[in-house]
Amino acid sequence: MIPLLLPVSFVLSLFVWLTPISVDVSGKMDLASVLLLLTSLCSSSALAELDSQEDALYALKVSLNASPNQLTNWNKNLVNPCTWSNVECDQNSNVVRISLEFMGFTGSLTPRIGSLNSLTILSLQGNNITGDIPKEFGNLTSLVRLDLENNKLTGEIPYSLGNLKKLQFLTLSQNNLNGTIPESLASLPSLINVMLDSNDLSGQIPEQLFSIPTYNFTGNNLNCGVNYLHLCTSDNAYQGSSHKTKIGLIVGTVTGLVVILFLGGLLFFWYKGCKSEVYVDVPGEVDRRITFGQIKRFSWKELQIATDNFSEKNILGQGGFGKVYKGILADGTKVAVKRLTDYESPAGDAAFQREVELISIAVHRNLLRLIGFCTTSTERLLVYPFMQNLSVAYRLRELKRGEAVLDWPTRKRVALGTARGLEYLHEQCNPRIIHRDVKAANILLDGDFEAVVGDFGLAKLVDIRHTNVTTQVRGTMGHIAPEYLSTGKSSERTDVFGYGIMLLELVTGQRAIDFSRLEEEDDVLLLDHVKKLQREKRLETIVDCNLNKNYNMEEVEMIVQIALLCTQASPEDRPAMSEVVRMLEGEGLAERWEEWQHVEVNTRQDYERLQRRMNWGEDSVYNQDAVELSGGR
C-alpha cells in the first residue's frame, strides 16, 4: 500500500473546513469557534507561503541542472526551506538570501523565483548558466543585490527590472546579453552600482545611469568612451582642473611637513629613552597609514575599498580567528585581509600592536609575510599577500573542474617547506611561536606551489618555560594533540602532532575526521585508519586516488612513517621539527622508525593483555553474581 502524501497546509485547511462550528440559538458563532477558524486560516496561509517558497527553490535546483552531489538537502520532504544550504531566512521564515556562486551549474533560470517577494540578495555568479533572465525577476520587489556575473546568459535585459525600487547593486557582467539597456533602469531610486560590462549590448545608455556612483559599460557597443560625452566606466575619473592640482599640491606639502614633524618627534623621544608606542590609533574615516619597519598601518577606509566593503563574494575562507577577504589595494596589489572576530586582549590596542610587531619579525620563505594591519575602536585586521593557489586543503579536496591536482613531487615539496617554516617558528624565531592549528587549510601555496605557513602568531607566544597554558583550546578537531585537548597545555610538540596529521592529509587527500568512513566499518579518525592499514601492510589502498598511481610507494611509506612518529601519544616521544626536516631530507628516519615499531608492538601487546584481563574479570564477576543470586536469602 502506497501512502498518500499531502501538503501540511492542505491537510490543516481541510480539517478547518470540515470542523463543525457551533452556533447559538440566535444564529451567532461562539467566540471559541471564531478564534479557531481565524487561527487555522492564518496557519494555513503561513504554511502555504512556506510551500510556495519551497516550490520556487526546488524549481531553481531543477532548472540549474544541479548534480546529485549538489544542494543535497534541497529536499521537498524538508518542509522548511530555511534549513536548506546556501539559503538564509528572516525571523518570519521568509527567504531573504540565495547564494550559489561558483558551483558549476549549467542550466537556466526559472521564472518561479519571481514568487520570492522577500528576497533581498540573489547571487549566482561564476556558473555556466544559459538562457534568458526571466521577466518575472521584476516581481522581486525587496531585492537589494542581483549578481549574475560571469555566466552565459543571452537575450535582453528585462524591462521589468525597473520595478525593483530597492535594488542597489546590479551585476550582469561577462555574459552574452544583447539589445539595449532598458530605460526603466534609470528610474531606480536606490541604484548605486551597476556593472553591465563584457556583454553584447548596443544603443543608448540612459543618461541618468551616468550619475550613479559606480558603473561599468565597457566591452559593449554603447554610446560611451573617448569619442562620446561620457566614459564607459566610473573608474576613469575626470582628471580635474589646475585648481584641483594646486589644492593637491598644498595638501601634499602640508602632509609632508606633518610627517616630517611626526618622525622628528619620534626620534626625539627615542634619544630621550622614551618607550612610547610607535603606532597610533587611526580612526576609520581617516585615509592615511604609518610605516613602521616593513609593515604598514592601513586605514579602515583603505581596506573597506580594497575588499568592496568586505563583500561576501570576496571571502576566501573562514577559520577560528575570523573571515579572510580577497582585496585589491589602490596600487593594484592583491591582498588577503583577515578580519578578526574574537580577538580579546585585556591590554587593548597596545597589546595588539605589540603582537603585530612580533609577528612581523618572523620572516622566512615558508611563512606567510605580514604586510600590515588596521585597528579601530571595534575592529582588528591583518593584511597579507594574496596566495593565488590558495591552500593545500583546497587543492586536495575542493578543486573545481579543470584545475590541476597536486602531483606527488609537489606534495613532497609541501611537506618539506611546511616543516622548515615550523622549524623556524619553534627554534630560530625570537621569541619562539607555537602555531596551535597546523593543518592543510592553514598551509598556503604561492605562485610556484611552494608551501607557506599561515595563521601563525595569532595564538599566544611561547614563554621561557617552553609551554603555554591557555583558557581556550585553539585548533581543529582531528588535528589537536591529545595532551593539549585534555590539559590546555601546548608546546612545540603540539604543532608536531598537527604536522603529522597534515602529512597524512597530503598522502590520502582525506580529512582528519570523516564519519563517512563508518559506512565501510573504518576508523573515523584518519590517524587510526592509517595505523591499521600500515599494520596490515595495505598502505597503497589509502593513497589519494587523484594521483592516479603516479607516485613512488617507498616515498609514500617514508612520509607515513614520519607522520606516525610525529603523532605519538606522548609529546616527549615526538621528534622536534628540526629532526623532521632531517628525516625528510633522508637522515635518521630508519633508527627512529625501528624504535617506534618496537615501542608500538609492546604497547599493543600490553593493551591486548589488559583487554583479556578485563574480559576475564567481567566473566568472573558475572559468574560470582550468578552463584550469589542462586543462594538462599
C-alpha positions as CSV (number, residue, x, y, z in Angstrom):
1,M,0.0,0.0,0.0
2,I,1.5,3.4,-1.0
3,P,0.9,6.2,1.5
4,L,-0.7,9.4,0.1
5,L,1.5,12.4,0.9
6,L,-0.4,15.7,1.1
7,P,1.0,19.2,1.9
8,V,0.6,20.0,5.5
9,S,-1.2,23.3,4.7
10,F,-3.8,21.4,2.6
11,V,-4.5,18.9,5.4
12,L,-4.9,21.7,8.0
13,S,-7.2,23.7,5.8
14,L,-9.3,20.6,5.1
15,F,-9.5,20.0,8.8
16,V,-10.7,23.5,9.5
17,W,-13.4,23.5,6.9
18,L,-14.7,20.1,8.0
19,T,-14.8,21.0,11.6
20,P,-18.4,21.9,12.7
21,I,-18.8,25.4,14.1
22,S,-21.1,25.7,17.0
23,V,-23.8,28.3,16.6
24,D,-26.0,29.5,19.4
25,V,-29.8,29.9,19.3
26,S,-29.6,33.4,17.9
27,G,-27.5,32.1,15.0
28,K,-24.2,33.6,16.1
29,M,-21.0,31.7,16.2
30,D,-19.5,31.3,19.6
31,L,-16.2,33.1,20.3
32,A,-14.0,30.0,20.6
33,S,-15.1,28.8,17.1
34,V,-14.4,32.1,15.5
35,L,-10.9,32.2,17.1
36,L,-10.3,28.6,15.9
37,L,-11.3,29.5,12.4
38,L,-9.1,32.6,12.3
39,T,-6.1,30.9,13.8
40,S,-6.4,28.0,11.4
41,L,-6.7,30.2,8.4
42,C,-3.6,32.2,9.5
43,S,-1.6,29.0,10.0
44,S,-2.8,27.7,6.6
45,S,-1.7,30.9,5.0
46,A,1.8,30.8,6.6
47,L,2.3,27.1,5.6
48,A,1.1,27.9,2.1
49,E,3.8,30.6,1.9
50,L,6.4,28.0,3.0
51,D,5.2,25.6,0.4
52,S,5.4,28.4,-2.2
53,Q,9.0,29.2,-1.3
54,E,9.9,25.5,-1.2
55,D,8.4,25.0,-4.7
56,A,10.3,28.0,-6.1
57,L,13.6,26.9,-4.7
58,Y,13.2,23.4,-5.8
59,A,12.3,24.6,-9.3
60,L,15.5,26.6,-9.3
61,K,17.5,23.5,-8.3
62,V,16.0,21.5,-11.2
63,S,16.4,24.3,-13.7
64,L,20.1,24.8,-12.8
65,N,20.7,21.1,-13.5
66,A,22.2,20.5,-10.1
67,S,24.1,17.3,-9.9
68,P,23.2,14.6,-7.3
69,N,26.1,15.9,-5.1
70,Q,24.9,19.5,-5.1
71,L,22.2,21.0,-2.9
72,T,21.5,17.6,-1.5
73,N,19.4,19.0,1.3
74,W,17.1,20.9,-1.1
75,N,14.6,18.2,-0.5
76,K,10.8,18.7,-0.8
77,N,10.4,16.4,2.2
78,L,12.1,19.0,4.4
79,V,9.1,21.3,4.9
80,N,11.0,24.4,5.9
81,P,13.4,25.7,3.2
82,C,15.1,27.9,5.8
83,T,17.1,24.8,6.8
84,W,18.5,24.3,3.2
85,S,22.1,25.1,2.4
86,N,23.0,28.4,0.8
87,V,19.6,29.8,1.8
88,E,19.0,32.4,4.5
89,C,15.7,33.5,6.1
90,D,14.5,36.3,8.3
91,Q,12.8,35.7,11.7
92,N,9.5,35.2,9.9
93,S,10.9,32.3,7.9
94,N,10.9,34.3,4.6
95,V,13.7,33.5,2.3
96,V,15.9,36.7,2.0
97,R,19.1,35.4,0.5
98,I,20.2,32.8,-2.1
99,S,24.0,32.4,-2.6
100,L,25.0,29.9,-5.3
101,E,28.3,31.3,-6.5
102,F,30.9,29.3,-8.5
103,M,29.1,25.9,-8.2
104,G,29.4,24.9,-11.9
105,F,25.7,25.0,-12.7
106,T,24.9,24.6,-16.4
107,G,21.1,25.0,-16.6
108,S,18.9,28.1,-16.8
109,L,17.0,30.4,-14.5
110,T,13.4,29.5,-13.6
111,P,10.6,32.2,-13.6
112,R,9.4,30.6,-10.3
113,I,12.0,32.6,-8.4
114,G,9.8,35.7,-9.0
115,S,7.5,34.4,-6.3
116,L,10.1,35.1,-3.5
117,N,8.8,38.5,-2.7
118,S,11.0,38.9,0.5
119,L,14.3,38.0,-1.3
120,T,16.9,40.7,-0.8
121,I,20.1,39.1,-2.3
122,L,20.3,36.7,-5.3
123,S,23.9,35.8,-6.2
124,L,24.6,33.2,-8.9
125,Q,27.9,34.5,-10.2
126,G,30.6,32.3,-11.7
127,N,28.5,29.5,-13.1
128,N,27.7,28.5,-16.7
129,I,24.0,29.4,-16.6
130,T,22.4,29.8,-20.1
131,G,19.2,31.2,-21.4
132,D,17.3,34.5,-20.7
133,I,16.9,36.4,-17.5
134,P,13.2,35.8,-16.7
135,K,10.9,38.9,-16.8
136,E,9.4,37.5,-13.5
137,F,12.6,38.7,-11.7
138,G,10.8,42.1,-11.8
139,N,8.5,40.7,-9.1
140,L,11.3,40.6,-6.6
141,T,10.4,43.9,-5.1
142,S,12.5,43.5,-2.0
143,L,15.7,42.8,-4.0
144,V,18.8,44.8,-3.0
145,R,21.5,42.9,-4.8
146,L,21.3,40.9,-8.1
147,D,24.5,39.3,-9.2
148,L,24.5,37.1,-12.3
149,E,28.1,37.9,-13.3
150,N,30.3,35.5,-15.3
151,N,27.6,33.2,-16.8
152,K,26.4,32.5,-20.3
153,L,23.1,34.3,-20.2
154,T,21.6,35.5,-23.5
155,G,18.7,37.7,-24.6
156,E,17.8,41.2,-23.5
157,I,17.8,42.7,-20.0
158,P,14.2,42.6,-18.9
159,Y,12.4,45.9,-18.8
160,S,10.6,44.6,-15.7
161,L,13.8,45.1,-13.6
162,G,12.7,48.7,-13.4
163,N,10.2,47.5,-10.8
164,L,13.0,46.8,-8.3
165,K,12.8,50.1,-6.4
166,K,15.1,48.8,-3.6
167,L,17.8,47.5,-5.9
168,Q,21.2,48.9,-5.1
169,F,23.7,46.5,-6.8
170,L,23.0,45.2,-10.3
171,T,25.8,43.0,-11.7
172,L,25.3,41.3,-15.1
173,S,28.9,41.5,-16.4
174,Q,30.6,38.8,-18.5
175,N,27.5,37.3,-20.2
176,N,26.2,37.3,-23.7
177,L,23.3,39.7,-23.2
178,N,22.2,41.8,-26.2
179,G,19.8,44.5,-27.1
180,T,19.6,47.9,-25.4
181,I,19.8,48.9,-21.8
182,P,16.1,49.3,-20.7
183,E,15.2,52.9,-19.9
184,S,13.4,51.6,-16.8
185,L,16.7,51.1,-15.0
186,A,17.2,54.8,-15.0
187,S,14.3,55.3,-12.7
188,L,15.6,53.0,-9.9
189,P,16.0,55.4,-6.9
190,S,18.3,53.2,-4.8
191,L,20.8,52.1,-7.5
192,I,24.4,52.9,-6.6
193,N,26.4,50.2,-8.5
194,V,25.6,48.9,-12.0
195,M,28.0,46.5,-13.8
196,L,27.0,45.6,-17.4
197,D,30.5,45.2,-18.9
198,S,31.6,42.5,-21.3
199,N,28.3,41.7,-23.0
200,D,26.9,42.4,-26.5
201,L,24.7,45.4,-25.6
202,S,24.2,48.2,-28.1
203,G,22.5,51.6,-28.5
204,Q,22.0,54.4,-26.0
205,I,22.8,54.3,-22.3
206,P,20.1,56.1,-20.2
207,E,21.6,59.4,-19.2
208,Q,20.7,59.0,-15.5
209,L,22.9,55.9,-15.2
210,F,26.0,58.1,-15.7
211,S,25.2,59.9,-12.4
212,I,25.2,56.8,-10.1
213,P,28.5,56.4,-8.1
214,T,29.8,53.2,-9.7
215,Y,29.2,51.9,-13.2
216,N,30.9,49.9,-15.9
217,F,29.6,49.6,-19.5
218,T,32.9,48.6,-21.2
219,G,33.1,45.7,-23.7
220,N,29.8,46.6,-25.4
221,N,28.6,48.6,-28.4
222,L,27.2,51.5,-26.5
223,N,27.4,55.3,-26.7
224,C,30.2,55.9,-24.3
225,G,34.0,56.1,-24.5
226,V,36.6,58.6,-25.6
227,N,34.6,59.6,-28.6
228,Y,31.4,60.3,-26.6
229,L,30.4,62.7,-23.9
230,H,30.7,60.0,-21.1
231,L,33.3,57.5,-20.4
232,C,32.2,53.8,-20.1
233,T,33.4,53.4,-16.6
234,S,33.3,55.5,-13.4
235,D,36.8,54.2,-12.6
236,N,38.3,56.6,-15.3
237,A,37.7,59.7,-13.2
238,Y,37.9,63.2,-14.7
239,Q,41.4,64.5,-14.2
240,G,40.3,67.9,-12.8
241,S,41.5,71.4,-13.4
242,S,44.7,73.2,-12.5
243,H,42.8,74.5,-9.4
244,K,42.4,70.9,-8.1
245,T,46.1,70.3,-8.9
246,K,47.1,73.3,-6.8
247,I,44.9,72.1,-3.9
248,G,46.5,68.7,-4.2
249,L,50.0,70.3,-4.1
250,I,49.1,72.2,-1.0
251,V,47.6,69.2,0.7
252,G,50.7,67.1,-0.2
253,T,53.1,69.8,1.1
254,V,51.2,70.1,4.4
255,T,51.0,66.3,4.8
256,G,54.7,66.0,4.1
257,L,55.5,68.6,6.8
258,V,53.3,66.8,9.3
259,V,55.0,63.5,8.6
260,I,58.5,65.1,9.0
261,L,57.5,66.7,12.3
262,F,56.0,63.4,13.5
263,L,59.1,61.4,12.6
264,G,61.2,64.2,14.3
265,G,59.2,63.8,17.4
266,L,59.7,60.1,17.4
267,L,63.5,60.5,17.0
268,F,63.5,63.0,19.9
269,F,61.7,60.6,22.2
270,W,63.9,57.7,21.0
271,Y,67.1,59.6,22.1
272,K,65.5,60.5,25.4
273,G,64.9,56.8,26.0
274,C,61.2,57.0,25.9
275,K,59.4,53.7,25.3
276,S,56.2,55.1,24.0
277,E,54.3,53.2,21.3
278,V,55.3,53.8,17.7
279,Y,51.8,53.1,16.5
280,V,48.9,55.5,16.9
281,D,45.2,54.8,16.5
282,V,43.8,55.6,13.1
283,P,40.0,56.3,13.0
284,G,38.1,54.6,10.2
285,E,37.4,57.8,8.4
286,V,41.0,59.0,8.2
287,D,42.7,57.8,5.0
288,R,46.3,57.5,5.9
289,R,48.9,54.9,7.0
290,I,52.0,54.9,9.1
291,T,55.1,52.9,8.1
292,F,56.9,51.0,10.8
293,G,59.7,48.8,9.6
294,Q,58.4,46.7,6.7
295,I,54.7,46.7,7.8
296,K,52.1,49.3,7.2
297,R,49.2,50.6,9.2
298,F,46.2,50.8,6.9
299,S,43.2,52.9,7.4
300,W,39.8,51.3,7.7
301,K,38.6,53.1,4.6
302,E,41.6,51.8,2.6
303,L,40.7,48.2,3.4
304,Q,37.0,48.8,3.0
305,I,37.6,49.9,-0.6
306,A,40.0,47.1,-1.3
307,T,37.5,44.4,-0.3
308,D,34.4,46.1,-1.8
309,N,33.1,46.8,1.7
310,F,34.0,43.3,2.8
311,S,31.7,41.8,0.2
312,E,30.6,38.2,0.7
313,K,31.8,37.4,-2.8
314,N,35.4,38.2,-1.8
315,I,35.5,35.8,1.1
316,L,38.4,33.4,0.7
317,G,37.8,31.3,3.8
318,Q,36.8,31.3,7.4
319,G,38.8,30.0,10.4
320,G,38.9,30.1,14.1
321,F,40.0,33.7,14.2
322,G,37.6,35.2,11.6
323,K,36.9,35.6,7.9
324,V,39.6,36.2,5.2
325,Y,38.7,38.5,2.3
326,K,40.4,39.0,-1.0
327,G,41.3,42.6,-1.7
328,I,43.0,44.9,-4.2
329,L,44.9,47.9,-2.9
330,A,44.9,51.2,-4.7
331,D,48.2,50.3,-6.4
332,G,46.8,47.1,-7.8
333,T,48.4,44.8,-5.2
334,K,46.3,41.8,-4.4
335,V,46.0,41.1,-0.7
336,A,44.2,38.8,1.8
337,V,42.6,40.7,4.7
338,K,41.9,38.7,7.9
339,R,39.1,40.3,9.9
340,L,39.5,39.1,13.4
341,T,36.1,38.4,15.1
342,D,37.0,37.1,18.5
343,Y,40.2,39.0,19.4
344,E,40.3,39.7,23.1
345,S,43.1,41.4,25.0
346,P,42.8,43.0,28.5
347,A,45.6,45.4,27.5
348,G,43.6,46.6,24.4
349,D,45.1,48.2,21.3
350,A,48.6,48.5,22.7
351,A,48.8,44.7,23.3
352,F,47.5,44.0,19.8
353,Q,50.1,46.3,18.3
354,R,52.9,44.5,20.2
355,E,51.7,41.2,18.9
356,V,51.6,42.6,15.4
357,E,55.2,43.8,15.8
358,L,56.3,40.3,17.0
359,I,54.5,38.6,14.1
360,S,56.2,40.9,11.6
361,I,59.6,39.8,12.9
362,A,59.0,36.2,11.8
363,V,60.3,36.3,8.3
364,H,61.0,33.1,6.4
365,R,60.4,31.9,2.8
366,N,57.9,29.3,4.2
367,L,56.0,31.7,6.4
368,L,53.2,34.0,5.3
369,R,54.6,37.5,5.5
370,L,52.6,40.2,7.3
371,I,52.1,43.3,5.1
372,G,50.3,45.4,7.5
373,F,47.4,45.8,9.9
374,C,44.5,48.1,10.9
375,T,42.8,48.9,14.2
376,T,39.8,51.0,15.1
377,S,37.8,51.1,18.3
378,T,35.9,48.0,17.2
379,E,38.0,46.3,14.5
380,R,41.3,44.3,14.3
381,L,42.5,43.4,10.8
382,L,45.7,41.8,9.4
383,V,46.8,42.2,5.8
384,Y,48.8,39.5,4.0
385,P,49.9,38.9,0.4
386,F,47.3,37.0,-1.7
387,M,48.3,33.4,-2.4
388,Q,46.9,32.7,-5.9
389,N,47.0,28.9,-5.5
390,L,45.0,29.1,-2.2
391,S,45.5,26.3,0.4
392,V,46.7,22.7,0.4
393,A,43.2,21.7,1.7
394,Y,41.6,23.4,-1.3
395,R,44.0,21.7,-3.8
396,L,43.3,18.3,-2.1
397,R,39.6,18.4,-1.7
398,E,37.8,21.4,-3.2
399,L,39.2,21.6,-6.7
400,K,36.9,23.0,-9.4
401,R,36.5,21.3,-12.8
402,G,39.6,21.7,-14.9
403,E,42.0,22.6,-12.1
404,A,45.1,20.5,-11.8
405,V,45.6,18.3,-8.7
406,L,48.7,18.4,-6.6
407,D,51.1,15.9,-8.1
408,W,53.4,13.7,-5.8
409,P,56.6,15.8,-6.2
410,T,54.7,18.9,-5.2
411,R,53.2,17.2,-2.2
412,K,56.8,16.2,-1.1
413,R,57.9,19.8,-1.5
414,V,54.9,21.0,0.6
415,A,55.8,18.6,3.3
416,L,59.4,19.8,3.5
417,G,58.6,23.5,3.1
418,T,56.0,23.3,5.9
419,A,58.5,21.5,8.2
420,R,61.1,24.3,7.6
421,G,58.6,27.0,8.3
422,L,57.6,25.4,11.6
423,E,61.2,24.7,12.5
424,Y,61.9,28.4,12.1
425,L,58.9,29.3,14.4
426,H,60.0,26.8,17.1
427,E,63.8,27.1,17.1
428,Q,65.0,30.2,15.3
429,C,62.4,32.9,15.8
430,N,62.8,35.1,18.9
431,P,60.5,34.9,20.7
432,R,59.5,31.4,19.6
433,I,56.0,30.9,18.4
434,I,53.6,28.0,18.7
435,H,51.1,27.8,15.9
436,R,48.4,25.6,17.6
437,D,46.4,24.9,14.4
438,V,48.7,23.2,11.9
439,K,46.5,21.7,9.2
440,A,46.2,21.5,5.4
441,A,43.8,24.5,5.4
442,N,46.5,26.7,7.0
443,I,49.2,25.8,4.6
444,L,49.0,28.1,1.6
445,L,50.6,27.8,-1.8
446,D,52.3,30.6,-3.6
447,G,52.6,31.1,-7.4
448,D,55.2,28.3,-7.6
449,F,53.3,25.9,-5.3
450,E,55.7,26.4,-2.5
451,A,54.3,25.9,1.0
452,V,53.7,29.0,3.1
453,V,52.5,28.5,6.7
454,G,49.7,30.9,7.5
455,D,47.7,31.9,10.6
456,F,50.8,31.7,12.9
457,G,51.3,34.2,15.8
458,L,47.6,34.7,16.5
459,A,47.9,32.3,19.4
460,K,49.9,33.3,22.4
461,L,53.7,33.3,22.2
462,V,55.9,30.7,23.8
463,D,57.4,31.8,27.1
464,I,60.8,30.8,28.5
465,R,59.4,27.6,30.0
466,H,58.6,26.3,26.5
467,T,55.0,25.7,27.5
468,N,51.8,27.6,27.2
469,V,48.7,27.2,29.3
470,T,45.6,28.8,27.9
471,T,42.0,29.2,28.9
472,Q,40.7,28.3,25.5
473,V,41.9,25.4,23.3
474,R,42.6,26.6,19.8
475,G,42.7,24.2,16.9
476,T,40.7,21.9,14.8
477,M,39.3,18.5,15.9
478,G,41.4,15.7,14.5
479,H,44.5,17.8,14.4
480,I,44.7,18.7,18.1
481,A,47.3,16.8,20.2
482,P,45.7,14.7,23.0
483,E,47.7,16.4,25.8
484,Y,46.6,19.9,24.6
485,L,42.9,18.8,24.4
486,S,42.9,17.3,27.9
487,T,45.1,19.8,29.8
488,G,45.1,23.0,27.7
489,K,48.9,22.9,27.8
490,S,50.6,23.4,24.4
491,S,54.2,23.2,23.4
492,E,56.2,22.9,20.1
493,R,55.4,19.2,20.2
494,T,51.7,20.1,19.9
495,D,52.4,21.6,16.5
496,V,54.5,18.5,15.6
497,F,51.3,16.4,16.1
498,G,49.3,18.6,13.9
499,Y,52.0,18.5,11.3
500,G,51.9,14.7,11.3
501,I,48.2,14.7,10.6
502,M,48.8,17.2,7.8
503,L,51.3,14.7,6.3
504,L,48.5,12.1,6.3
505,E,46.2,14.5,4.5
506,L,48.9,15.0,1.8
507,V,49.2,11.3,1.3
508,T,45.5,10.4,1.4
509,G,43.7,13.6,0.3
510,Q,41.2,12.9,3.1
511,R,40.1,14.9,6.1
512,A,41.4,14.2,9.6
513,I,37.9,13.3,10.8
514,D,35.4,11.7,8.3
515,F,32.3,10.0,9.6
516,S,31.6,8.6,6.2
517,R,34.3,6.0,6.8
518,L,32.0,4.4,9.3
519,E,29.9,3.1,6.3
520,E,32.9,0.9,5.4
521,E,33.5,0.0,9.1
522,D,36.7,2.0,9.1
523,D,38.0,4.3,11.8
524,V,36.6,7.9,11.9
525,L,40.0,9.3,12.7
526,L,42.4,9.3,9.8
527,L,45.3,8.6,12.1
528,D,43.7,5.4,13.4
529,H,42.7,4.4,9.9
530,V,46.3,4.8,8.6
531,K,47.8,2.9,11.5
532,K,45.5,0.0,10.9
533,L,46.4,-0.2,7.2
534,Q,50.1,0.2,8.0
535,R,50.0,-2.8,10.3
536,E,48.2,-4.8,7.6
537,K,50.7,-3.6,5.0
538,R,47.9,-2.2,2.9
539,L,49.0,1.5,2.6
540,E,48.5,1.5,-1.2
541,T,44.7,1.4,-0.6
542,I,44.7,4.8,1.2
543,V,46.9,6.8,-1.2
544,D,44.9,9.7,-2.9
545,C,43.2,8.2,-5.9
546,N,43.6,11.6,-7.7
547,L,47.3,10.8,-8.0
548,N,46.3,8.0,-10.5
549,K,49.1,5.8,-9.1
550,N,51.7,8.4,-10.2
551,Y,53.8,8.2,-7.0
552,N,56.8,6.3,-5.5
553,M,55.5,3.8,-2.9
554,E,58.7,3.9,-1.0
555,E,58.4,7.6,-0.6
556,V,54.8,7.2,0.5
557,E,55.9,4.8,3.2
558,M,58.6,7.2,4.3
559,I,56.1,10.1,4.6
560,V,53.6,7.9,6.6
561,Q,56.4,6.7,8.9
562,I,57.4,10.3,9.7
563,A,53.7,11.1,10.2
564,L,53.3,8.3,12.7
565,L,56.4,9.4,14.6
566,C,55.0,12.9,14.8
567,T,51.6,11.7,16.2
568,Q,52.8,9.5,19.1
569,A,50.6,9.8,22.1
570,S,53.4,11.1,24.4
571,P,54.7,14.6,23.4
572,E,58.2,13.7,24.6
573,D,58.4,10.8,22.1
574,R,57.7,13.1,19.1
575,P,60.6,14.5,17.1
576,A,61.4,18.2,17.0
577,M,60.7,19.9,13.7
578,S,64.4,20.2,13.0
579,E,64.7,16.4,13.3
580,V,61.6,16.1,11.0
581,V,63.4,18.2,8.4
582,R,66.4,16.0,8.5
583,M,64.3,12.9,8.2
584,L,62.5,14.3,5.1
585,E,66.0,15.0,3.7
586,G,67.0,11.4,4.2
587,E,68.7,11.4,7.6
588,G,67.9,9.4,10.8
589,L,64.5,8.0,9.9
590,A,65.5,4.3,9.9
591,E,66.7,4.4,13.5
592,R,63.7,6.3,14.8
593,W,61.2,4.1,12.9
594,E,62.8,0.9,14.2
595,E,62.5,2.2,17.8
596,W,58.8,3.3,17.1
597,Q,57.9,-0.2,15.8
598,H,59.4,-1.8,18.9
599,V,57.5,0.5,21.3
600,E,54.3,0.1,19.2
601,V,54.5,-3.7,19.4
602,N,55.0,-3.6,23.2
603,T,52.2,-1.1,23.6
604,R,49.8,-3.2,21.6
605,Q,50.7,-6.4,23.5
606,D,50.2,-4.6,26.8
607,Y,46.8,-3.3,25.6
608,E,45.7,-6.8,24.4
609,R,46.8,-8.3,27.7
610,L,44.8,-5.7,29.6
611,Q,41.8,-6.3,27.4
612,R,41.9,-10.0,28.1
613,R,42.2,-9.4,31.8
614,M,39.2,-7.1,31.8
615,N,37.2,-9.6,29.8
616,W,38.2,-12.3,32.3
617,G,37.3,-10.1,35.2
618,E,33.8,-9.4,33.7
619,D,33.2,-13.1,33.3
620,S,34.3,-13.8,36.9
621,V,32.0,-11.1,38.3
622,Y,29.2,-12.3,36.2
623,N,29.6,-15.9,37.5
624,Q,30.1,-14.7,41.1
625,D,26.8,-12.8,40.9
626,A,25.1,-15.8,39.5
627,V,26.2,-18.0,42.4
628,E,25.1,-15.4,45.0
629,L,21.7,-14.9,43.4
630,S,21.0,-18.6,43.4
631,G,21.7,-18.9,47.1
632,G,19.2,-18.5,50.0
633,R,18.2,-15.1,51.1
